[in-house]
Amino acid sequence: MKLQKILVPTDFSEFATAALDYAAFLAGPGSIELHILHVLELDGGAPYSLRSVMPDLEEHFESIEQKATDAMKSLLDDHRADAVIIHRVLRRAFAAGPAIIEYAQEEEIDLIVMGTHGRRGLRRFLLGSVAEEVVKTAPCSVLTLREQPEGGRGGLGKMLVPFDFSSDSERALEVAKELAVAYGSERIEVLHVAPVPAAAMGSGLPVAVPVHLPMAEQAREVLREYDSAGSPGKPQIVTRVLEGPAAMRLVEEAEAIGTDLIVLGSHGLTGLRRFLMGSVSERVVRWADCPVLVLRSTSEEALASVETARAES
């Protein structure tokens, strides 16, 4: 996974600050560029939006822009030692989502790191609309985190890779291995969730009870090829097969083993279908308490390049 430019959209909330902290950890002391973007919205609920200040648009824009500039400077003062190159960017736009996507395309960003609003109860199932839009339509991979990981930026000691034997999940595993080497991860859990038959689900059996499906046994046999005891500089790779609703089991397992990062492959869809992320991936992003990295597939990256070229021509 190429990682030369990281974009962190910020609204100066605690969630955005946690995202910047995480991005600074990924950038380290090397030559990776951090791009910090704040969008001055014409309309919206952000603290520096123009919803209530329309009478003198330009005057208020200048005032709000100065406030955002001051807030950006204060935010970056605490992170100046975490990356060699930091770009501070303010943009005016009607909405944050499209502006973030446009900037990522223009600057050929490799990864967007952004916070989502940490909610509990029923509202926990609703991902912030801006984050959801960016995850679905970004031209690059996106890492979301609900809140500051326990213990601060920490590391990537344990990673989880959902695996469905597709090329996307194969790539996710390869990226997890690259990250493991780069950030000293100890363990990667490769997890396949086999569906429970409708008959079993209607029988009153708990969905977490293994039903030993032939397909689950076959998956276990295939996954054993990926097992690795690990060695100095390389993580241990453990494969497991569970049964039940995929997204729910993935999130439960991530919490149970104390996962530091879930690495998800996304399906490379084009046209209108590109805006519909796989339901399992979408639910994992919404429900997981740990950071989630959604990889943009090669076909989607190529599509984004074509779209950008067309827009410029």
N, C-alpha and C positions, 0 to 999 in steps of 0.2 A: 504494500500500500504506500503510494507516494505521499509524503507528508512534508510539504514545503511551506504551505500557506494555510493558516488556521483563522477562520472568521468567528468572532464572538459578537453576536448582536446583544445590545444591552439596553435595558430601560431603567437601569440603576437600582433595580430591586435586589433583594437578598438572593433570589434565584439566579439572576444574571451575574451577580458577584461570584456566586459559587461556580458558575460556568466559566468565568474568567480565571478563577483559581485553578480549575481543572485544566483549562487550555494552557495555562502557564506551565503546569506540571508536564503536560505532553510536549510542549515546546522545549522545556529544559533550557540549558545554557548554550545551546547550539545555534544554528543559523536559520531555524524555522521562524517565519514571519508571523506575528500576531496582528490581525486586523480587528480593531474594536470599532463597531458601527452602532451609532445611535440614530434612529430615524425620527425626525421631527414631523409628527403626523398632523395633517390638516384636520383630521377627525379621528376620534378614538378616546380611550380611557386612560392614556398615558399621562403622567404628571406634568409633562411639558407639551400637551396637545393644544390645538387652537380651537377646541370646541366652544369655549366660552369667551374667546377674545377676537371675534371676527370684525368688530367695527373698524379698526385700523390695522389691516392685515400685516403690512410690511413692518410697521413699528413694533408690533407685538412679536412678529417672527424674529426680529433682531434681539428683542429682550429675551425671548425663550431660548434662542440660539446661544446667547451669552451664558444663561443659566446652565444649559446642557454642556457647554464648553468647560465651565468651571467644575461641573460634576464629573465630567470625563477626566479632567486633570487630576482631581482628587482621587478618583478611582484608580488611575494608573500609577499614582505615586507609590502605592503599596506593591506594585508588580514590576517596577522598572528593572529589577535585577533578575527577573525570571526569563527574560527573552532578550536577544540581542537587538532585534528589529521589531518595533511596535508602530503600527499605523493607526492614527486616531482620525475617525471619519464621522462627520455629521452630514445627514442628507435630509432634504425636505421631500415629503411624499404624502399622498392621500392615505396610504396604508402601509404598515410596516412589512408585512409578508412579501408583497411583490418587490419592494425596495431591497430587501435582504437577498432575494433570489437574483435580482438584476445585478447587484454588487458582486455576488458570488460568481456570476457568469463573466462579468467584465474583468475581474481580477484573477480568474482561473483558480479559485479557491479549492483546496483539496479536502478540507473538512470544516464543517460548521459545528460549533459547540454552543449549545444554548440550554438555558434552564426552562423548566416547565413549572407551573404553579403547583406546589405540593398540597394536594387536597386529600381529605379523608372521607369516609362514609360514601354515600352515593355520588357525591360530587367528584370523588377521586377518579371516577370512570370517565370524566370529561377532560380531555387534554386541552390546554390552552390553544385557542384558535390560531394564533400566529405560529406557534410551534408545530401544530398539526399541518398547517399549510406548507411550512418549510420542509418538514419531513417528507411530505408527499411529492413536492414539486422541485426540490433542490437539484441542481445539476451535479452535485457532489455528495459524498457521504455526510451523514449528520449524526452527531452524538448528543443525546439529550440526558439531562439529569434532573431529578425531581427536587433534590436538595443537596446540600453539602454532604459528601460521603463521610461516614463516621470516622473520626480521627483526622479530619482535614483532607488534603489532597491525597495523602497516602500513596498507594501504589496500585499495581494490577496483580496482586498475589494470586487471585483466582478468577478465571474467566469461564463463561459458559457459552457454548455454541450450539444453538438448536440445529438439528441436522435432519433433513428430509431426503437426502441422497440426490438432490438437484445440484446443478452446476453452481447455483448461488450459495448453497450451503457449503459446497466444497471450497469456494473462494473465501467464505467467512472463516473457515477453519484455517486456511493458509494465512489470512490476515491476522487471526488470533495468534498463530505461531510467530509471525513477524513481530507483533507487539510484545509477545512474551520474551523474545530475545532482546528487544530494544529496552524494555522496562523491567526486566528481571522477574517475570511471572513464574510462580512455582507450579501451577496446575491449570490445565484446561479440561473442563468437563464437556464432552460431546454427548448431547442428549437427543434421542429420538423418541417422540411420543406417538405410540400406535393408537389408533382410534378404537373406542369400545363399541362393539356391535349394538345396534339399536335394541335388540332383544335383551341384552344384558343391562342396558341402561334403564329399560322399562321393568326390570325384574325386582327393583328395589335394592339392588346391591350398590354399595358405595362405589363411585367411579374410580376411587383410588385403589380398589382391590384388584390385583393382577388377574387377568382372565386368561393369560397364556395363549394368546392367539397364535396360529401358525405364522402370521406375518410378523408378529413381535419376535418370535423365536428366530425367524429368518433374518430380521434386522439385527438381532444380537450377534449372529454369526458373521454378518458382513462388517459390523462395526468393530469387531475384535481386531480387524486388520489395522485399525487406527490406534489401538492401545500402545502406549509407550511408557516405559519405566522412568524416563527422564535421565538427564545427565547434566554435568556442569554447563551452565549456559543454555540449557534446553529444558522446557517444562515437562512435567509428567502429564500424559494424556490418558484420561479415563473415559470410557464409553459406557453409556447406560441406556436402557430402553424402559420407558414407563408407558402406562396405558391411561387413557382418559382424554378430556378436553385439552387440546394442545396448549393454548395460551395459559390456561389456569395452572396446568402442571409445570410448565416452564417457569412461571413466576414463583410458584410454591418452592420448586427445587432451588431456584436462585436464592431465595430467602433462607432456605434451610441450610445451605452450604456456605452462606456468607459470600456470595459472588460479588466481585468488585466491578465486573463489566460483562454485559451480555453483548455478543457480537452476532448480528442478524444479517442474513443475506436478503435482499429485496428482489422481487421478480422484475425483470426488465420489460416493462410494458410501454407501448408507444401510443401516440394520439391521445384520445380521451381516456383510455384505460390507464394511461400513465399516472392519472390523478387518483387512482384507486389503489392504495397499498393493500397488500395481502392482509386479510382479516386477522390472522394469527399475529403477524408482525405488528399490526396496528394496536392490537390489544396488549401485547407485551410492552410496547412503548408506553401505553397509557397506564398499565397496572404496576409495572416493576418499580420497586423502590431504589434499585441500584441504577447506575448509568447504563444506557443502551446505545450501542453504535449500530446504525442502520446503514449498510453499505449500498452505494449506488452501483448497479451492475455495469459491466463494460458496455453493454448495448445502450444503456441509458446515458452513459457518459458520452458515447459517440453521438447519440441523438442530440444531446445538449450542445455539443460542439457545432453540429450542423445548424441547429436553431440559432445559435449565436452568430454564426457566419451569415445566415440569411438576414438576420436583423441588422447586421452591419452593412450589408450590401444595398 
